[in-house]
Amino acid sequence: MVLVGIVIGAHFAKLEVTWLLLAGESMTAVTLLLLALLKNSERRAEHAIQLKLDAIAAALLETQEGKPGTAVKSLREAIKIEDDT
């Protein structure tokens, strides 16, 4: 928001083109940074969901086969994965 105010102020103050370019490039850099942060957050959420789905599938398979194993433990750990991320 501060950068937007600076750009608008620079246009109203009729500053040199160099300052306008600097303000525009700063806004571009901030936009790219926010985009990278958003993509990282999205990737982490997808990874957590995939781990949970894998644990659920393994637990269901073990239950169907009647062979108890480590899948239930993995499922419990996967459900708590949101606390760690």
C-alpha positions as CSV (number, residue, x, y, z in Angstrom):
1,M,0.0,0.0,0.0
2,V,2.9,2.3,0.8
3,L,4.4,1.7,-2.7
4,V,1.1,2.5,-4.4
5,G,0.9,5.8,-2.5
6,I,4.5,6.6,-3.5
7,V,3.7,5.9,-7.2
8,I,0.6,8.0,-7.1
9,G,2.4,10.8,-5.3
10,A,5.3,10.6,-7.8
11,H,2.8,11.1,-10.6
12,F,1.1,14.0,-9.0
13,A,4.4,15.6,-8.0
14,K,5.5,15.3,-11.7
15,L,8.9,13.8,-10.8
16,E,11.4,12.8,-13.3
17,V,11.0,9.6,-15.4
18,T,13.8,8.0,-13.4
19,W,11.9,8.2,-10.2
20,L,8.7,6.9,-11.8
21,L,10.6,3.9,-13.3
22,L,12.2,3.2,-9.8
23,A,8.7,3.2,-8.2
24,G,7.3,0.9,-11.0
25,E,10.2,-1.5,-10.6
26,S,9.8,-1.6,-6.8
27,M,6.1,-2.4,-7.2
28,T,7.1,-5.2,-9.7
29,A,9.6,-6.6,-7.2
30,V,7.1,-6.6,-4.4
31,T,4.4,-8.3,-6.6
32,L,6.8,-11.1,-7.6
33,L,7.8,-11.6,-4.0
34,L,4.2,-11.9,-3.0
35,L,3.5,-14.3,-5.8
36,A,6.4,-16.5,-4.8
37,L,5.2,-16.6,-1.2
38,L,1.7,-17.5,-2.3
39,K,3.0,-20.3,-4.5
40,N,5.1,-21.7,-1.7
41,S,2.1,-21.7,0.6
42,E,0.0,-23.5,-2.0
43,R,2.7,-26.1,-2.6
44,R,3.0,-26.8,1.2
45,A,-0.8,-27.2,1.5
46,E,-0.9,-29.6,-1.5
47,H,1.9,-31.6,0.0
48,A,0.1,-31.9,3.4
49,I,-3.1,-33.0,1.7
50,Q,-1.2,-35.6,-0.3
51,L,0.4,-37.1,2.8
52,K,-3.0,-37.4,4.5
53,L,-4.5,-39.1,1.5
54,D,-1.6,-41.5,1.2
55,A,-2.0,-42.4,4.9
56,I,-5.8,-42.8,4.6
57,A,-5.3,-45.1,1.6
58,A,-2.7,-47.2,3.4
59,A,-4.9,-47.5,6.5
60,L,-7.9,-48.6,4.4
61,L,-5.9,-51.1,2.6
62,E,-4.5,-52.6,5.8
63,T,-8.0,-52.7,7.3
64,Q,-9.4,-54.4,4.2
65,E,-6.7,-57.1,4.2
66,G,-7.1,-57.6,7.9
67,K,-3.3,-57.2,8.5
68,P,-2.7,-54.5,11.1
69,G,0.5,-52.6,10.5
70,T,2.0,-49.1,10.7
71,A,-0.6,-47.4,8.5
72,V,-2.7,-46.4,11.4
73,K,0.3,-44.8,13.1
74,S,1.1,-43.0,9.8
75,L,-2.5,-41.8,9.6
76,R,-2.3,-40.3,13.1
77,E,0.9,-38.6,12.2
78,A,-0.5,-37.2,8.9
79,I,-3.5,-35.7,10.6
80,K,-1.2,-33.8,13.0
81,I,1.0,-32.6,10.1
82,E,-0.8,-29.2,9.9
83,D,0.7,-28.3,13.3
84,D,4.2,-28.7,11.9
85,T,3.7,-26.8,8.7
